[in-house]
Amino acid sequence: MAGTNGKQKTARDMILSLGVIILVAGFIYLFIPHDESAPDVKRVDYRVELLTARRAASYPVAAPEGLSDAWKATSVRFRGDEFDAWHLGFHDPDGEYVAVEQSTQRRPVFLDEATQGARETGRTQTIDGRTWTRYEGGRYDALVLEGTKGSTTVVAGTADFEQLTRMAEALELK
């Protein structure tokens, strides 16, 4: 049987090749540095977009003033063609996400999107003389500003209510 010896060599060669590949991969993993920490989030400057939104929006646009440098702005956009939608996202000092969202879109639709499906708790709190309603959800918790006509303002994110409240306290509507 001339073919049997050739098949055995082929199987043995494949096993030896696999062993060499595993050794090389292990060597690479052990001796090439790799950083498993979360990447540093890039800070964005939102001043130009804020000025544009405040000129173009049909409502007073909210942005924080006086937050510490530990709050890092990470995303900003104004979409005048999509219900004057304003978005300003931050990483808070604990590394959680907090966003300020505003829009003239129908309130129920906008709230579902901005809060990621969070539901009203029926509890309110007064922050700087303004009434905010708490929403709780699986992904985001939120504070929704009451008493505004023509637009809806939401502070939402993965942060706890203490940090959401800090953001709401810092908001200036202009």
BELPE-V931984 format. One record per pair of residues at least 24 apart in sequence whose ideal C-beta (glycine too) atoms are under 8 Angstrom apart, sorted by the first residue. I is the first residue (numbers start at 1). J is the second residue. D is the distance in Angstrom with one decimal. If there is no record, write none. Layout:
I:J:D
I:J:D
This chain:
38:95:7.7
41:72:6.1
41:74:5.4
41:91:5.3
42:74:7.1
43:72:4.9
43:73:6.0
43:74:7.1
44:73:5.2
44:74:6.1
44:75:6.6
44:76:5.9
45:73:7.4
46:73:5.3
46:76:3.9
46:88:6.0
49:76:4.7
49:77:6.9
49:78:5.5
50:76:7.5
50:88:7.7
52:78:6.0
53:78:3.9
53:84:7.9
53:86:5.2
54:174:5.8
56:80:5.1
56:84:7.2
57:84:4.6
57:86:6.5
57:102:7.6
57:151:7.9
58:84:5.6
58:104:6.2
58:150:6.4
58:151:7.2
59:84:6.9
59:102:6.7
59:104:6.8
59:148:7.2
59:150:5.6
59:151:3.7
60:173:3.8
60:174:5.6
61:86:5.5
61:102:6.6
61:173:7.0
61:174:6.5
62:86:7.3
62:88:7.9
62:100:5.4
62:102:6.0
62:153:5.6
62:171:4.5
62:172:7.1
62:173:5.0
63:88:6.2
63:100:7.0
63:171:6.9
63:172:6.3
63:174:7.9
64:88:8.0
64:90:7.9
64:100:7.4
64:167:6.1
64:170:3.7
64:171:5.7
64:172:7.4
65:170:6.0
65:171:8.0
65:172:4.9
66:170:5.6
67:166:7.6
67:167:7.6
67:170:5.0
68:93:7.1
71:98:7.9
71:167:7.9
75:99:7.9
83:110:7.4
84:151:7.2
90:167:7.2
92:157:7.8
92:159:5.0
92:163:4.7
92:166:7.8
92:167:7.7
93:163:7.9
94:159:6.9
94:163:6.8
96:157:6.4
96:158:4.7
96:159:3.8
96:160:7.5
96:163:6.4
97:157:4.4
97:158:4.7
97:159:6.7
98:155:6.7
98:156:7.6
98:157:4.0
98:158:8.0
98:159:4.9
98:163:6.0
98:164:6.3
98:167:5.1
99:154:7.9
99:155:7.3
99:156:5.6
99:157:5.4
100:153:7.5
100:154:7.5
100:155:5.7
100:167:6.8
100:171:6.8
101:153:7.5
101:154:4.4
101:155:7.8
101:156:6.4
102:151:5.7
102:152:6.8
102:153:5.0
102:154:7.3
103:151:6.5
103:152:6.0
104:150:6.1
104:151:5.1
104:152:8.0
105:152:7.5
107:152:5.1
110:152:5.2
110:154:7.7
111:135:7.5
111:144:6.5
111:152:6.6
111:154:6.8
114:142:7.0
114:152:7.7
114:154:4.3
114:156:5.7
115:140:5.5
115:142:4.2
115:144:7.6
115:154:6.4
115:156:5.1
116:140:4.3
116:156:7.2
118:142:5.2
118:156:7.2
120:144:7.8
125:165:7.2
127:165:6.1
127:168:4.8
127:169:5.5
128:168:7.8
128:169:5.9
130:168:7.9
132:168:5.9
134:161:6.8
143:168:5.3
